[in-house]
Amino acid sequence: MAHPLFTQRIAVLATMHHKEKAIAPILEQELGIQVIVPEGLDTDAFGTFTRDRERPGTQVEAARLKAEKALDLTGETLAIASEGVFAPNPSFPAIPCNRELVLLLDKANQLEIVGQEFSLETNYSHTTVQDFQAALKFAEKVGFPEHGLVVMVSQSAKHPDEIFKGITSERQLLDAVTLALERSPNGTIHLETDMRALYNPTRMAVIEKATLDLVKKINCVCPVCSTPGFELIERRAGLPCGLCGLPTFLTHTALYRCQKCDFSQEIFFPDGMEVADPAQCNYCNP
């Protein structure tokens, strides 16, 4: 059942890249809200994947700025914004990963709730080429034309005349590569995947999962004041080994806290395991 704080309210979604396709159906069905997209909102002002505009602050801070701008434009009190990051996997740097956030900002109730998804499902990639055939080979590897491409005169290009975005056909790719090579000082140009949601269905699917996580967090309510977003703030290691009983690095307890009344609660065995496999024990399996 939808939480009464959100039922029949209008939520303004801060996007210019069609993220409503992934976000709106879920929020409308699960929260009972009406999602609208504001006109005239330039979310590129809060950072671009092509780096010609730097992102202000952290991933959460950028999403919050988008949401606040959407509220300023519309006069509404409920906003949704998302922000994505693509980077090497911390454990396996050769493998790229995608972290998506979907933030709900409720000015009427002074609430901020963030859903997220960390995924290895991404076509995020880049290369340098010196001719069209090499560009086409890269394009085929990253799921073109269903996934868009960006062609840049150089990786550090900032001027609009040096960056060609949203390329989704072989003709567009040929034209962009030809122009970029003409403007390149050294005969080498930079290609990368277009990670904007409307040109990247793989990323759009991750945004959808982050939205589902947002709904899950909203539906986790404070047992004292019933405020949504009773959030996990800390995982504490120490789950005992099933063989020797010594603490392991696996989670033993999870701490949840309400952002409204500040009530906190410690939950034992949040992952459904009361003991750890001895293979995860530094004593039994050094």
N, C-alpha and C positions, 0 to 999 in steps of 0.2 A: 504494500500500500504506500502511495506517495506521502512524503512527509508534509504535514499541513503548513509548514513555513513557506513552501514553494508552490503548492497547488494553485493553478489558475493565474500564476504571475507571468509577466513577460520577462524573458531573459534575453539580453542583447549579446550576440556572439561576435567577438572582435576578430573578424577575419576578412581578407580580401582574396583568399585562395581556395574558396569553396569547401572549407572544412565543415560547413554545415551538413554536408552529405554524410559524414561519419558521426558527427556529434549530435545534431538536432533530433534525429529519430529516436535515439536512446533516451535523451533527456526528456523529450516530450512524452514518451511512453512511461518511463520509470518515475519521473518527478511530477508529471502533470502540469508542466509549464509550456508556454508558447515561446519558441525561439525565433528571434528576428535578427537579421544582419543589417547593421547601420550603413547608410550611404555616406561616401566621402571619407571613410576611415582608411588611412594609409598605414597599414601595419609594417610596411618596409621601413618606416621611420624608426622602428625599434630594433633594427638589425636585419641583415640579409645574409643568406648562405654564401653568396658570392663575395662577401666581405667588403663591398663598396660602401656599406653602412655598418658601423660597428654596433653590436648589441650593448645596450646600457645595463650594466650590472649582471647579476646571475640569471640563470634560466627562470627561476621563480619571479625575480624582480621584473624581468622583461614581460612575462605573462601578466603580472599585476598591472604594469603600466598600460598595456593594451586594454585590459579590462576597464581601468579607470578612464581611459580616453573614450572608450565606447559609452560609458555612463555619462561623461561630460557632453558627448554629442547628442544623446537621446533624452537625457533627463530621467532615465529609468534608475532602479536601485539594485537590479540583479544583473550580473554580467558573467560571461564565460570567455575564457581566452586560453589558447594553447601555445606551447613553445617546444620546439624540438632541438636536440643536439645530436650531432654525429661525430664519433671519435673512435680511436682504436680501443679495442677491448682491453681493460686494465690487466687482465690475466694473460691474454694472447694478443699482443699488439698488432699482429698481422691481420687480425680479423676485425672488421669494423662493426660498430654497434650503434643502435639508435635508442635514445632515451626521450620519451615524450611525456609532457606534463599537460594536464587539462585542469585549469584553475576555475573555481567558482568563487565569485566575490559578491557578497550580499551586504550592501550598505545599510539596509533597513534593520538587519539583525546583527550587524558587526561580526560577520563570519567570513572566513576564508578557508576553503577546503580544496585540497590538491589531490587529484588522481594521477597515477603515473604508470608507465610500462617501459620496461627495459627489454630490448629485443635484438637478437642477432640477425633477424630477417630484414636485410637492407641491401640495396644495390649501390650504396654509397661508394664512389670510386672516382679517380681522376687520372689523367695522363698528359703527356706532351706528344705532339705529332708534328710532322713536317709536310704531310700531304693528305689528300682526301681519303685515299684508300686506308691509311692507318686510322683515320678518324672513323671511318665506317666500320672497321674491324672492332674498335673500342665500343662503338654504339651497339653492335650486335651482342657484345658480351654483357652489357648492362641492361638488356631488356628493351631496347629501342625498337619501334617507336611508341609502344605503350607507355614507356617511361621517357620523359623528356631529357634533353641535353642542354648544356651551356657551353658556348665557345667563347674563349677570351684571348685577347692578343697576348697576354701574359698572366701568370697566376696572381700578380699584384695589381692588375688593371683596376682602375677606379672610374674612369670616364665612361659614360653610357655608349659612346661610339666604339668602345673597345670590348664591350660585353654584349653577347647575343644570347638571350635567354628563351626558354619555352620552345625549343626546337623539337618538333614531333614528326617531321617528314624528311625523306632523303633529299628532296629539293631544298628545303630550308637549311639542312646541314651543309650541303654543297655551297650554297650562297654564303653562309656564315663563315665556313672554313676559308673560302676564297677571299672574302673581305679581310678576315683576320690575318691571313698570310700576307696580304698586300700591306697591311699596317704593322706587321711585326718587324722589329729592327734586326732580328737574327734568323728569320726564316723558320722559327719554331713557335707554335701556339699551344695554349692550354685548353684541355677539354675536361669537363666534369659532369656528373649526373646532376640534373635539376631536382633539388630536394624539396621544392615547394609542393605542397600537398596536392594541388590540382594537376601537377605533372608527374606525380609519383604514387601510383596506387599501392605500392608496398608500404610506403610510409602512411598512407591514409588508413590502412588496416591496423597499424600500430596505434594511431590516434584513436581509433574506435576502441581498442582494448584499454587505453588509458581512460577513456570516457566511462567504460564499464567499471574500472577501478574507482573512479570518482563516485559513481552511484553507490558502490559497495561501501565506501567510507561515509557517505551521507546517511546511508541506512544504518550505520553503526552509531547508535544514540547514547548519550550519557545516561547512566542508570539513575542519576540523581535529578537532573533538570530536563532530560529528554532532548537536549540540543543535539542536532546532527553533527557528525564529524568527530565522534569520540575516538581520538586518533592515537595510533601507535607512535610513541616518541622514542622508545629505547628497547632494544633486545639485549638481554643479559645472558651471557654464556654460562656454562657450568652443568649442562645436562649430564647426569652420572653415567659412567660406563656400565653396561649390562653385565660385565664380567667381573671387573675389579672394584667398581663403585666410585672410582676417582672422577673428578669433574673433567669434562671435555670442552672443546670450543663450540659445540652445538648449543642452540638456545635452550635455556632452562626456564626463564620467565620473560614475559613481555610487559612493558609498562605503558598503560593508556592514560591519556589526560584529556579533560574537557577544556576547550578554549574559552568557554563562557563562565562556568562556575569554578573552574580550576580543580575539580575533583579528579583524583588519580586512582588507578586500580592496577594491581599487579596480577597478571594471569599466568598460572603455572602451566607448563607443557603446551604452549600455544600451537606447536606443530603436530600435536597429537601423539607424541612419543614421550614415554616416561623414563626410558633409558636409551642410551646410545649404543649403536653397534660397536663392538670392540675394535673393529677396523678403523673407527674414528678416534680411538683413544691413543694418546701419545705414550702411555705406559705399556699397554698391551700390544700396540703396533707402532713402535718407535721409528 
